[in-house]
């Protein structure tokens, strides 16, 4: 498809020199992505992504997902990290650095694809793409590499493509196919995400009616990714269906926000306000720009549904909701020659405020806490460090970052919440009680196979224990074999990060019981 001129130019104007960023709007966006990545590459990643990278490293060494490494998420996210880990090893980089540059490349592709589908004049398009680059690259600063960031990167050009379809503009079939494949990889990361392309397709159908058809290149791309992914699970990750899904049904339901009010985090409220403002002023947009703005708002509604269906209350779950809503509002402002005065004031404020939240989150992380930092101070890289905590972030806010060897097959002991709640029921579920005992036995085996030089326990302080808060160490020590194992450790300090150091060798593991013989940090 020949690109349509984005704004009429007189012959004199066409001969006049243009700034590089005006001649190629996406260049400024790509420079923004590169600068953000250059700064971000010096940092680390959040606990979930640290676990993802650690898992990918061991999968590349021959570990089997869902058996050697007990994980509850579908495999695609971990498979995506395999080439990142390989590239990091070959280049001698930290895996976090390789991940940042990989996501930067994806952001660049997303922005270039979106740019081809926009019909804005060059100046407004440049500003819009630069803002979109900041949303994709800088806003998820702490959560770089999270699935929510990846799906936002994939959803942006897909929403622009569906908007072009709705506006009746032709799109080259090969280009549409590539966008569909990229979007399929993003939407496949969580089954909840499929709500978004479904809503976009409904939005397209309501415009085209009898002219609507699913026989389109982007749909072929989505379908191909879905079929290949399903086949790959059956061939290479069947344990996800036979081992992990039963475990999820048994114990995962207790995770998430305990009350509806906890879902309404500041980022969610701000994102909903941005979507509402953009929707209220949508009537002001020009026809061609209106389709793009509407498409992003439809995607934002889909991601809002995803947020509430998951019902965890974790702020990063709102990243794609914010991203689609904010870029929609920015596109609306870019399309208006004279926005109404309230929108001129409120729009920039709403677009900037989320970055303040990002800055605050970066400056004041919940983990590692001061107690946890003190607990790992002086521990050398490569040291085997065990953790007992119901919150996986407790271990994974320091393990990859300090290059510790991690001896457990479990990301954390999140299942203990369900196990303890089950014990308090009048009629406890036997399968859940048995699962709790199995977790303790697995931990004993893992600790014997890769004896931790230090065990750090996320325990209630003495005052909290007096109030009856759950003590995971006391629960594990109800097993005589685990209590005997802890007898080989010397108690060092008691805070919210209780520290035990190995004082005498642990008993050797049962022959053949170690599933990962060659653990690396």
C-alpha positions, 0 to 999 in steps of 0.5 A: 500500500502506498503511504498517503501524504499525511499533510498537504505540502506546497512545492516550496514547503516540500523543498525546504529542509525539515528537521529529522524528527519531523521528516520521520516521526518514528525516529524520535520515538525510537530514540526515546526507546533507546535512551530509556533502555540505556538507563533502564539496563543498569537496574534489575527487575521485579520478583516475578521477572527475576523468577522468569529469568532464573527459570529460563536459565535452568530450562536452558540447562536441561531442567523440566518445567512443572516437574523440576521447577514448580510453576503455576503460569502457562509456559509461553512467558518462560519460553520467551525468556529462553533466547534472552538467557542464551543471548545474555550468556553469549554476550556476557551480560546480566539477564536483566540487561538482555531482557531490557534491550529485548523489550526495547526492540519489541517496543521499537517494532510496535511503534514503527508498525503503529506509525504506519497506520496513523494518519496524523500530520507529522508534528502531532504524530511525532509528539504522540509517538514519543509519548507512546514510547514513554508509556511502553518503555518508561512507565513500567519501569519497575515491572519491565518484562512483565506480561502486562507490558508485553501485551501492551506492546502487542496490543497498540499496533493491533488496535491501530490495525482494527481502527484502520479496518473500521475506517475502510483503509487498505492495509498490506496483507503481509503487514497485517499478518505480522501484526496479527502474529505479534498480537497473538504472542502477546494475547496468548500470555494470559487467557484473560487477554483474549477479551481484548481482541474479542471486543475489538472484533465486536467493535469492527463488526458493529461498523461493518455488519454485512461486510465483516469477515473473519477471513483476514490476515491478522486473524490468520496470524492470531489463529496460527499462534494459538494453534501452535501454542496449544500444540507446543503445550501438548508436545513439550509441557503436558505437565502443565495440564496434568500437574499444574492445573489441578494444583491451581484449582486446589490452592490458588484461589486464596491469592489476590485482594481479600476485599473489593476495595483493595482492587481500587489502587491509585493507578487503576483510579487514574487509568479509569479517569483517563479513559473517562475523559478521553471517551467524553471528548471523543466527539471532538476528534476528526473522523480518521483519528476518531477510529484510532482513539476509539480502538484504544478505548475499546482495548482499554475497556477490555483490559479493565475487565481483565483487571477485575476478573483477575481480582488480585489488586496488583498495580502492574495488572493495570499497566495495559489499561493505563497504556491504552487509555493514556495513548488514546487521550494523547491521540485525541489531543494530537488530533485537535487544533484547539482543544477545549480549555478544560481538556488543555489543562486536565489532559497533560496533567492526567498524562503525566501523573502516572509517571509520578506513580512510577517514580514513587514506586521506584523510590519506595519499593516494598521489597527488599525491606530493610530487614531482608537487606540486612539478612543477605548482607555479606552473602557471596554470589553463588551461595545457596540461600533458602527462603521460607515465605508465603510471599514469593517476592520475598525471595525473588527481590534478592535472589537473582539480583545477588546471584544466589543459588536457589535450592527450592523447586517452588517460587515461594510457599503461596499455597500455605495460605490455602493449606492453613485456611483449609485446616480451620474449616469444619471439614478440611479437604484431604487433598489440600492437607496432603498437598501441604505435607507434600510441599514440606517433604519436597522442601526437605529433599531440595534442601538436602540436594543443595544445602542452603548455607543460610535460611531466611524466614519471613516470620512475624515479629514477636509482637505479631506472633503474639497476635496470632499471625501465621508463622510459616517456620512453626508450621513447617517444623510440625514435620519431625524431619524438617525440625531435624533439618533445622537442627543443623542450623544456628539461629543468627537474628530474629526480625521479619527476616529471621536468619539461620546459618548452617552449623553442621552438614545436612544428611545426604539426599536419598539417591535419585531424589534430586531433580536438578543436580547442577543448579546454578545461581 
